[in-house]
Amino acid sequence: MRLNAPKKMIWLLSTILAILSIVSLFIAIPFVSVYSYWVMAVAWLLLFLGSALKGF
């Protein structure tokens, strides 16, 4: 299986979601603090799809 580099926008969005999820553990962010685990899971899923699928 050949992996591709994710596009810059997908990588940037995934990084922002991951940082937001980590920060929400220390600072109360209304929606993200409750679902911080799921926000991080979505960030990892975006990175996985960006690497596994060509053109994503």
All heavy atoms as a GROMACS GRO file, in nm:
protein
  446
    1MET      N    1   0.085  -0.117   0.000
    1MET     CA    2   0.000   0.000   0.000
    1MET      C    3   0.090   0.124   0.000
    1MET      O    4   0.173   0.141   0.087
    1MET     CB    5  -0.089   0.000   0.123
    1MET     CG    6  -0.174   0.120   0.138
    1MET     SD    7  -0.280   0.100   0.283
    1MET     CE    8  -0.374   0.247   0.267
    2ARG      N    9   0.070   0.208  -0.097
    2ARG     CA   10   0.148   0.332  -0.106
    2ARG      C   11   0.068   0.444  -0.041
    2ARG      O   12  -0.046   0.468  -0.075
    2ARG     CB   13   0.177   0.365  -0.250
    2ARG     CG   14   0.270   0.264  -0.315
    2ARG     CD   15   0.301   0.306  -0.455
    2ARG     NE   16   0.358   0.440  -0.454
    2ARG     CZ   17   0.474   0.473  -0.505
    2ARG    NH1   18   0.547   0.379  -0.560
    2ARG    NH2   19   0.518   0.596  -0.501
    3LEU      N   20   0.131   0.512   0.052
    3LEU     CA   21   0.066   0.625   0.119
    3LEU      C   22   0.105   0.754   0.050
    3LEU      O   23   0.215   0.769  -0.001
    3LEU     CB   24   0.106   0.630   0.266
    3LEU     CG   25   0.063   0.509   0.349
    3LEU    CD1   26   0.115   0.524   0.491
    3LEU    CD2   27  -0.087   0.494   0.350
    4ASN      N   28   0.011   0.847   0.048
    4ASN     CA   29   0.033   0.979  -0.011
    4ASN      C   30   0.037   1.083   0.099
    4ASN      O   31  -0.021   1.065   0.205
    4ASN     CB   32  -0.081   1.013  -0.108
    4ASN     CG   33  -0.097   0.907  -0.214
    4ASN    OD1   34  -0.001   0.872  -0.280
    4ASN    ND2   35  -0.217   0.856  -0.229
    5ALA      N   36   0.101   1.193   0.069
    5ALA     CA   37   0.099   1.304   0.164
    5ALA      C   38  -0.038   1.372   0.158
    5ALA      O   39  -0.090   1.394   0.050
    5ALA     CB   40   0.208   1.404   0.129
    6PRO      N   41  -0.098   1.401   0.272
    6PRO     CA   42  -0.227   1.471   0.269
    6PRO      C   43  -0.210   1.613   0.217
    6PRO      O   44  -0.102   1.672   0.228
    6PRO     CB   45  -0.274   1.469   0.414
    6PRO     CG   46  -0.153   1.443   0.494
    6PRO     CD   47  -0.056   1.371   0.407
    7LYS      N   48  -0.316   1.667   0.162
    7LYS     CA   49  -0.310   1.804   0.114
    7LYS      C   50  -0.293   1.899   0.233
    7LYS      O   51  -0.324   1.865   0.346
    7LYS     CB   52  -0.437   1.839   0.037
    7LYS     CG   53  -0.446   1.762  -0.093
    7LYS     CD   54  -0.560   1.812  -0.176
    7LYS     CE   55  -0.558   1.737  -0.308
    7LYS     NZ   56  -0.652   1.788  -0.402
    8LYS      N   57  -0.244   2.018   0.205
    8LYS     CA   58  -0.213   2.114   0.312
    8LYS      C   59  -0.338   2.150   0.392
    8LYS      O   60  -0.333   2.165   0.514
    8LYS     CB   61  -0.151   2.239   0.255
    8LYS     CG   62  -0.007   2.222   0.216
    8LYS     CD   63   0.054   2.354   0.173
    8LYS     CE   64   0.198   2.334   0.133
    8LYS     NZ   65   0.261   2.460   0.096
    9MET      N   66  -0.451   2.164   0.326
    9MET     CA   67  -0.574   2.204   0.396
    9MET      C   68  -0.621   2.094   0.492
    9MET      O   69  -0.662   2.125   0.603
    9MET     CB   70  -0.682   2.236   0.293
    9MET     CG   71  -0.797   2.305   0.354
    9MET     SD   72  -0.739   2.455   0.430
    9MET     CE   73  -0.887   2.540   0.454
   10ILE      N   74  -0.612   1.969   0.450
   10ILE     CA   75  -0.651   1.857   0.537
   10ILE      C   76  -0.556   1.848   0.656
   10ILE      O   77  -0.598   1.830   0.770
   10ILE     CB   78  -0.653   1.724   0.458
   10ILE    CG1   79  -0.761   1.728   0.351
   10ILE    CG2   80  -0.674   1.606   0.550
   10ILE    CD1   81  -0.902   1.740   0.404
   11TRP      N   82  -0.427   1.864   0.630
   11TRP     CA   83  -0.329   1.858   0.738
   11TRP      C   84  -0.350   1.972   0.836
   11TRP      O   85  -0.345   1.952   0.957
   11TRP     CB   86  -0.188   1.863   0.680
   11TRP     CG   87  -0.083   1.843   0.784
   11TRP    CD1   88  -0.036   1.726   0.832
   11TRP    CD2   89  -0.016   1.947   0.857
   11TRP    NE1   90   0.057   1.749   0.929
   11TRP    CE2   91   0.071   1.884   0.946
   11TRP    CE3   92  -0.022   2.086   0.854
   11TRP    CZ2   93   0.152   1.955   1.032
   11TRP    CZ3   94   0.060   2.157   0.941
   11TRP    CH2   95   0.146   2.091   1.028
   12LEU      N   96  -0.376   2.092   0.785
   12LEU     CA   97  -0.397   2.208   0.870
   12LEU      C   98  -0.524   2.191   0.954
   12LEU      O   99  -0.524   2.218   1.074
   12LEU     CB  100  -0.404   2.334   0.786
   12LEU     CG  101  -0.417   2.465   0.862
   12LEU    CD1  102  -0.292   2.488   0.945
   12LEU    CD2  103  -0.438   2.579   0.764
   13LEU      N  104  -0.632   2.145   0.893
   13LEU     CA  105  -0.757   2.123   0.966
   13LEU      C  106  -0.739   2.017   1.074
   13LEU      O  107  -0.786   2.033   1.187
   13LEU     CB  108  -0.868   2.082   0.869
   13LEU     CG  109  -1.006   2.058   0.929
   13LEU    CD1  110  -1.060   2.186   0.988
   13LEU    CD2  111  -1.098   2.003   0.824
   14SER      N  112  -0.670   1.911   1.042
   14SER     CA  113  -0.646   1.805   1.139
   14SER      C  114  -0.560   1.855   1.255
   14SER      O  115  -0.587   1.822   1.372
   14SER     CB  116  -0.577   1.688   1.071
   14SER     OG  117  -0.544   1.589   1.163
   15THR      N  118  -0.460   1.935   1.227
   15THR     CA  119  -0.375   1.990   1.331
   15THR      C  120  -0.452   2.084   1.422
   15THR      O  121  -0.438   2.080   1.544
   15THR     CB  122  -0.254   2.063   1.269
   15THR    OG1  123  -0.186   1.972   1.184
   15THR    CG2  124  -0.162   2.115   1.375
   16ILE      N  125  -0.536   2.167   1.364
   16ILE     CA  126  -0.617   2.260   1.443
   16ILE      C  127  -0.714   2.183   1.533
   16ILE      O  128  -0.729   2.216   1.651
   16ILE     CB  129  -0.693   2.358   1.351
   16ILE    CG1  130  -0.594   2.456   1.289
   16ILE    CG2  131  -0.801   2.432   1.427
   16ILE    CD1  132  -0.653   2.542   1.181
   17LEU      N  133  -0.777   2.079   1.481
   17LEU     CA  134  -0.868   1.998   1.562
   17LEU      C  135  -0.794   1.929   1.676
   17LEU      O  136  -0.845   1.920   1.789
   17LEU     CB  137  -0.940   1.896   1.476
   17LEU     CG  138  -1.052   1.949   1.388
   17LEU    CD1  139  -1.106   1.837   1.299
   17LEU    CD2  140  -1.163   2.007   1.472
   18ALA      N  141  -0.676   1.878   1.648
   18ALA     CA  142  -0.598   1.809   1.751
   18ALA      C  143  -0.556   1.906   1.862
   18ALA      O  144  -0.567   1.874   1.981
   18ALA     CB  145  -0.476   1.743   1.689
   19ILE      N  146  -0.508   2.024   1.824
   19ILE     CA  147  -0.468   2.123   1.924
   19ILE      C  148  -0.588   2.169   2.005
   19ILE      O  149  -0.581   2.183   2.128
   19ILE     CB  150  -0.397   2.241   1.855
   19ILE    CG1  151  -0.262   2.196   1.803
   19ILE    CG2  152  -0.382   2.359   1.950
   19ILE    CD1  153  -0.192   2.298   1.715
   20LEU      N  154  -0.701   2.189   1.939
   20LEU     CA  155  -0.823   2.229   2.008
   20LEU      C  156  -0.868   2.123   2.108
   20LEU      O  157  -0.911   2.154   2.219
   20LEU     CB  158  -0.933   2.256   1.906
   20LEU     CG  159  -1.060   2.322   1.954
   20LEU    CD1  160  -1.030   2.463   2.002
   20LEU    CD2  161  -1.160   2.326   1.842
   21SER      N  162  -0.854   1.997   2.071
   21SER     CA  163  -0.891   1.888   2.159
   21SER      C  164  -0.801   1.883   2.283
   21SER      O  165  -0.850   1.862   2.394
   21SER     CB  166  -0.884   1.756   2.084
   21SER     OG  167  -0.908   1.648   2.169
   22ILE      N  168  -0.672   1.902   2.265
   22ILE     CA  169  -0.579   1.899   2.377
   22ILE      C  170  -0.600   2.019   2.469
   22ILE      O  171  -0.600   2.006   2.592
   22ILE     CB  172  -0.434   1.892   2.327
   22ILE    CG1  173  -0.410   1.757   2.260
   22ILE    CG2  174  -0.335   1.913   2.440
   22ILE    CD1  175  -0.279   1.746   2.187
   23VAL      N  176  -0.619   2.136   2.411
   23VAL     CA  177  -0.641   2.256   2.491
   23VAL      C  178  -0.771   2.245   2.570
   23VAL      O  179  -0.781   2.293   2.683
   23VAL     CB  180  -0.640   2.382   2.401
   23VAL    CG1  181  -0.691   2.504   2.474
   23VAL    CG2  182  -0.500   2.406   2.348
   24SER      N  183  -0.871   2.179   2.513
   24SER     CA  184  -1.001   2.168   2.581
   24SER      C  185  -0.993   2.082   2.707
   24SER      O  186  -1.085   2.085   2.789
   24SER     CB  187  -1.106   2.113   2.487
   24SER     OG  188  -1.085   1.976   2.464
   25LEU      N  189  -0.887   2.006   2.724
   25LEU     CA  190  -0.870   1.929   2.847
   25LEU      C  191  -0.832   2.019   2.964
   25LEU      O  192  -0.857   1.986   3.079
   25LEU     CB  193  -0.764   1.821   2.827
   25LEU     CG  194  -0.800   1.710   2.729
   25LEU    CD1  195  -0.680   1.618   2.709
   25LEU    CD2  196  -0.920   1.633   2.776
   26PHE      N  197  -0.770   2.134   2.934
   26PHE     CA  198  -0.724   2.224   3.038
   26PHE      C  199  -0.812   2.348   3.054
   26PHE      O  200  -0.820   2.404   3.161
   26PHE     CB  201  -0.580   2.268   3.009
   26PHE     CG  202  -0.485   2.152   3.000
   26PHE    CD1  203  -0.434   2.112   2.878
   26PHE    CD2  204  -0.450   2.080   3.113
   26PHE    CE1  205  -0.347   2.005   2.869
   26PHE    CE2  206  -0.364   1.973   3.106
   26PHE     CZ  207  -0.312   1.935   2.983
   27ILE      N  208  -0.873   2.392   2.945
   27ILE     CA  209  -0.958   2.510   2.945
   27ILE      C  210  -1.096   2.467   2.897
   27ILE      O  211  -1.107   2.396   2.798
   27ILE     CB  212  -0.902   2.619   2.851
   27ILE    CG1  213  -0.763   2.661   2.896
   27ILE    CG2  214  -0.995   2.738   2.846
   27ILE    CD1  215  -0.692   2.752   2.799
   28ALA      N  216  -1.199   2.513   2.964
   28ALA     CA  217  -1.335   2.474   2.928
   28ALA      C  218  -1.379   2.545   2.800
   28ALA      O  219  -1.396   2.665   2.797
   28ALA     CB  220  -1.431   2.507   3.040
   29ILE      N  221  -1.393   2.467   2.694
   29ILE     CA  222  -1.448   2.516   2.567
   29ILE      C  223  -1.585   2.450   2.555
   29ILE      O  224  -1.594   2.327   2.560
   29ILE     CB  225  -1.356   2.479   2.450
   29ILE    CG1  226  -1.216   2.537   2.472
   29ILE    CG2  227  -1.415   2.528   2.319
   29ILE    CD1  228  -1.114   2.492   2.371
   30PRO      N  229  -1.692   2.528   2.538
   30PRO     CA  230  -1.828   2.476   2.553
   30PRO      C  231  -1.857   2.343   2.481
   30PRO      O  232  -1.897   2.247   2.544
   30PRO     CB  233  -1.915   2.587   2.497
   30PRO     CG  234  -1.837   2.710   2.521
   30PRO     CD  235  -1.693   2.671   2.507
   31PHE      N  236  -1.839   2.331   2.354
   31PHE     CA  237  -1.876   2.208   2.284
   31PHE      C  238  -1.762   2.108   2.282
   31PHE      O  239  -1.784   1.987   2.296
   31PHE     CB  240  -1.919   2.240   2.140
   31PHE     CG  241  -1.958   2.118   2.062
   31PHE    CD1  242  -2.078   2.055   2.087
   31PHE    CD2  243  -1.873   2.065   1.968
   31PHE    CE1  244  -2.114   1.941   2.016
   31PHE    CE2  245  -1.907   1.952   1.897
   31PHE     CZ  246  -2.029   1.890   1.921
   32VAL      N  247  -1.641   2.155   2.268
   32VAL     CA  248  -1.525   2.067   2.249
   32VAL      C  249  -1.486   1.994   2.376
   32VAL      O  250  -1.444   1.879   2.371
   32VAL     CB  251  -1.407   2.149   2.193
   32VAL    CG1  252  -1.287   2.061   2.170
   32VAL    CG2  253  -1.447   2.220   2.066
   33SER      N  254  -1.502   2.056   2.492
   33SER     CA  255  -1.461   1.993   2.617
   33SER      C  256  -1.536   1.864   2.645
   33SER      O  257  -1.480   1.768   2.696
   33SER     CB  258  -1.481   2.089   2.734
   33SER     OG  259  -1.395   2.199   2.721
   34VAL      N  260  -1.663   1.862   2.608
   34VAL     CA  261  -1.743   1.742   2.632
   34VAL      C  262  -1.703   1.629   2.537
   34VAL      O  263  -1.697   1.513   2.574
   34VAL     CB  264  -1.893   1.775   2.615
   34VAL    CG1  265  -1.979   1.652   2.632
   34VAL    CG2  266  -1.934   1.882   2.713
   35TYR      N  267  -1.671   1.665   2.412
   35TYR     CA  268  -1.641   1.565   2.309
   35TYR      C  269  -1.495   1.570   2.265
   35TYR      O  270  -1.464   1.547   2.148
   35TYR     CB  271  -1.731   1.588   2.188
   35TYR     CG  272  -1.878   1.575   2.218
   35TYR    CD1  273  -1.959   1.687   2.220
   35TYR    CD2  274  -1.934   1.452   2.248
   35TYR    CE1  275  -2.094   1.676   2.249
   35TYR    CE2  276  -2.068   1.440   2.278
   35TYR     CZ  277  -2.146   1.552   2.277
   35TYR     OH  278  -2.279   1.540   2.307
   36SER      N  279  -1.404   1.598   2.356
   36SER     CA  280  -1.264   1.613   2.317
   36SER      C  281  -1.206   1.484   2.258
   36SER      O  282  -1.124   1.488   2.166
   36SER     CB  283  -1.180   1.660   2.435
   36SER     OG  284  -1.178   1.564   2.537
   37TYR      N  285  -1.249   1.370   2.310
   37TYR     CA  286  -1.202   1.242   2.255
   37TYR      C  287  -1.246   1.227   2.110
   37TYR      O  288  -1.168   1.185   2.025
   37TYR     CB  289  -1.257   1.126   2.340
   37TYR     CG  290  -1.224   0.991   2.283
   37TYR    CD1  291  -1.099   0.936   2.303
   37TYR    CD2  292  -1.317   0.920   2.209
   37TYR    CE1  293  -1.067   0.812   2.250
   37TYR    CE2  294  -1.286   0.796   2.156
   37TYR     CZ  295  -1.161   0.743   2.177
   37TYR     OH  296  -1.130   0.622   2.124
   38TRP      N  297  -1.369   1.261   2.081
   38TRP     CA  298  -1.422   1.246   1.946
   38TRP      C  299  -1.362   1.348   1.850
   38TRP      O  300  -1.341   1.318   1.732
   38TRP     CB  301  -1.574   1.254   1.945
   38TRP     CG  302  -1.634   1.136   2.015
   38TRP    CD1  303  -1.694   1.136   2.136
   38TRP    CD2  304  -1.632   1.000   1.971
   38TRP    NE1  305  -1.731   1.007   2.170
   38TRP    CE2  306  -1.695   0.923   2.070
   38TRP    CE3  307  -1.584   0.937   1.857
   38TRP    CZ2  308  -1.710   0.786   2.056
   38TRP    CZ3  309  -1.600   0.800   1.845
   38TRP    CH2  310  -1.662   0.726   1.944
   39VAL      N  311  -1.332   1.466   1.899
   39VAL     CA  312  -1.267   1.566   1.815
   39VAL      C  313  -1.128   1.517   1.776
   39VAL      O  314  -1.086   1.530   1.660
   39VAL     CB  315  -1.260   1.702   1.887
   39VAL    CG1  316  -1.176   1.802   1.811
   39VAL    CG2  317  -1.400   1.757   1.910
   40MET      N  318  -1.056   1.457   1.870
   40MET     CA  319  -0.925   1.402   1.838
   40MET      C  320  -0.937   1.283   1.743
   40MET      O  321  -0.855   1.268   1.652
   40MET     CB  322  -0.852   1.359   1.966
   40MET     CG  323  -0.712   1.309   1.942
   40MET     SD  324  -0.598   1.430   1.878
   40MET     CE  325  -0.557   1.517   2.025
   41ALA      N  326  -1.040   1.203   1.759
   41ALA     CA  327  -1.061   1.089   1.668
   41ALA      C  328  -1.088   1.139   1.526
   41ALA      O  329  -1.038   1.080   1.429
   41ALA     CB  330  -1.177   1.003   1.718
   42VAL      N  331  -1.164   1.244   1.512
   42VAL     CA  332  -1.190   1.300   1.379
   42VAL      C  333  -1.061   1.356   1.318
   42VAL      O  334  -1.036   1.340   1.198
   42VAL     CB  335  -1.299   1.410   1.387
   42VAL    CG1  336  -1.307   1.490   1.260
   42VAL    CG2  337  -1.433   1.347   1.420
   43ALA      N  338  -0.977   1.417   1.400
   43ALA     CA  339  -0.849   1.469   1.351
   43ALA      C  340  -0.761   1.356   1.298
   43ALA      O  341  -0.702   1.366   1.190
   43ALA     CB  342  -0.777   1.544   1.462
   44TRP      N  343  -0.754   1.246   1.372
   44TRP     CA  344  -0.676   1.130   1.326
   44TRP      C  345  -0.737   1.066   1.203
   44TRP      O  346  -0.664   1.021   1.114
   44TRP     CB  347  -0.663   1.026   1.438
   44TRP     CG  348  -0.558   1.061   1.536
   44TRP    CD1  349  -0.577   1.114   1.661
   44TRP    CD2  350  -0.417   1.048   1.520
   44TRP    NE1  351  -0.456   1.134   1.722
   44TRP    CE2  352  -0.357   1.094   1.638
   44TRP    CE3  353  -0.337   1.002   1.417
   44TRP    CZ2  354  -0.219   1.094   1.655
   44TRP    CZ3  355  -0.200   1.004   1.434
   44TRP    CH2  356  -0.142   1.049   1.552
   45LEU      N  357  -0.870   1.063   1.197
   45LEU     CA  358  -0.937   1.006   1.080
   45LEU      C  359  -0.907   1.090   0.956
   45LEU      O  360  -0.885   1.034   0.847
   45LEU     CB  361  -1.087   0.997   1.105
   45LEU     CG  362  -1.170   0.939   0.992
   45LEU    CD1  363  -1.134   0.793   0.971
   45LEU    CD2  364  -1.317   0.954   1.021
   46LEU      N  365  -0.909   1.221   0.968
   46LEU     CA  366  -0.875   1.307   0.855
   46LEU      C  367  -0.732   1.282   0.807
   46LEU      O  368  -0.707   1.276   0.686
   46LEU     CB  369  -0.893   1.453   0.893
   46LEU     CG  370  -1.034   1.507   0.892
   46LEU    CD1  371  -1.036   1.649   0.945
   46LEU    CD2  372  -1.094   1.501   0.754
   47LEU      N  373  -0.639   1.270   0.901
   47LEU     CA  374  -0.501   1.241   0.861
   47LEU      C  375  -0.488   1.104   0.794
   47LEU      O  376  -0.416   1.089   0.696
   47LEU     CB  377  -0.409   1.246   0.982
   47LEU     CG  378  -0.350   1.381   1.014
   47LEU    CD1  379  -0.258   1.370   1.134
   47LEU    CD2  380  -0.277   1.441   0.898
   48PHE      N  381  -0.560   1.007   0.845
   48PHE     CA  382  -0.556   0.874   0.785
   48PHE      C  383  -0.612   0.876   0.644
   48PHE      O  384  -0.551   0.822   0.551
   48PHE     CB  385  -0.635   0.774   0.872
   48PHE     CG  386  -0.653   0.642   0.804
   48PHE    CD1  387  -0.547   0.553   0.794
   48PHE    CD2  388  -0.775   0.605   0.749
   48PHE    CE1  389  -0.563   0.431   0.730
   48PHE    CE2  390  -0.792   0.485   0.686
   48PHE     CZ  391  -0.686   0.397   0.675
   49LEU      N  392  -0.728   0.939   0.627
   49LEU     CA  393  -0.788   0.946   0.494
   49LEU      C  394  -0.702   1.026   0.398
   49LEU      O  395  -0.693   0.992   0.280
   49LEU     CB  396  -0.929   1.004   0.503
   49LEU     CG  397  -1.033   0.917   0.571
   49LEU    CD1  398  -1.165   0.992   0.584
   49LEU    CD2  399  -1.053   0.787   0.496
   50GLY      N  400  -0.642   1.132   0.448
   50GLY     CA  401  -0.554   1.212   0.364
   50GLY      C  402  -0.431   1.136   0.318
   50GLY      O  403  -0.378   1.160   0.210
   51SER      N  404  -0.385   1.042   0.399
   51SER     CA  405  -0.268   0.963   0.362
   51SER      C  406  -0.305   0.841   0.279
   51SER      O  407  -0.229   0.800   0.192
   51SER     CB  408  -0.195   0.916   0.488
   51SER     OG  409  -0.147   1.025   0.559
   52ALA      N  410  -0.419   0.782   0.304
   52ALA     CA  411  -0.457   0.658   0.239
   52ALA      C  412  -0.523   0.680   0.102
   52ALA      O  413  -0.503   0.600   0.010
   52ALA     CB  414  -0.550   0.576   0.328
   53LEU      N  415  -0.600   0.786   0.088
   53LEU     CA  416  -0.671   0.811  -0.037
   53LEU      C  417  -0.599   0.915  -0.121
   53LEU      O  418  -0.558   1.018  -0.070
   53LEU     CB  419  -0.814   0.859  -0.007
   53LEU     CG  420  -0.902   0.765   0.074
   53LEU    CD1  421  -1.036   0.830   0.103
   53LEU    CD2  422  -0.919   0.633   0.002
   54LYS      N  423  -0.586   0.886  -0.246
   54LYS     CA  424  -0.518   0.979  -0.335
   54LYS      C  425  -0.609   1.096  -0.367
   54LYS      O  426  -0.725   1.077  -0.402
   54LYS     CB  427  -0.478   0.907  -0.464
   54LYS     CG  428  -0.390   0.987  -0.554
   54LYS     CD  429  -0.344   0.904  -0.671
   54LYS     CE  430  -0.248   0.985  -0.754
   54LYS     NZ  431  -0.195   0.906  -0.865
   55GLY      N  432  -0.559   1.216  -0.353
   55GLY     CA  433  -0.636   1.335  -0.385
   55GLY      C  434  -0.727   1.384  -0.275
   55GLY      O  435  -0.809   1.472  -0.296
   56PHE      N  436  -0.713   1.331  -0.153
   56PHE     CA  437  -0.800   1.374  -0.043
   56PHE      C  438  -0.729   1.473   0.043
   56PHE      O  439  -0.625   1.465   0.088
   56PHE     CB  440  -0.843   1.253   0.041
   56PHE     CG  441  -0.942   1.288   0.149
   56PHE    CD1  442  -1.074   1.316   0.116
   56PHE    CD2  443  -0.905   1.291   0.280
   56PHE    CE1  444  -1.166   1.345   0.214
   56PHE    CE2  445  -0.996   1.323   0.380
   56PHE     CZ  446  -1.127   1.348   0.346
   0.00000   0.00000   0.00000
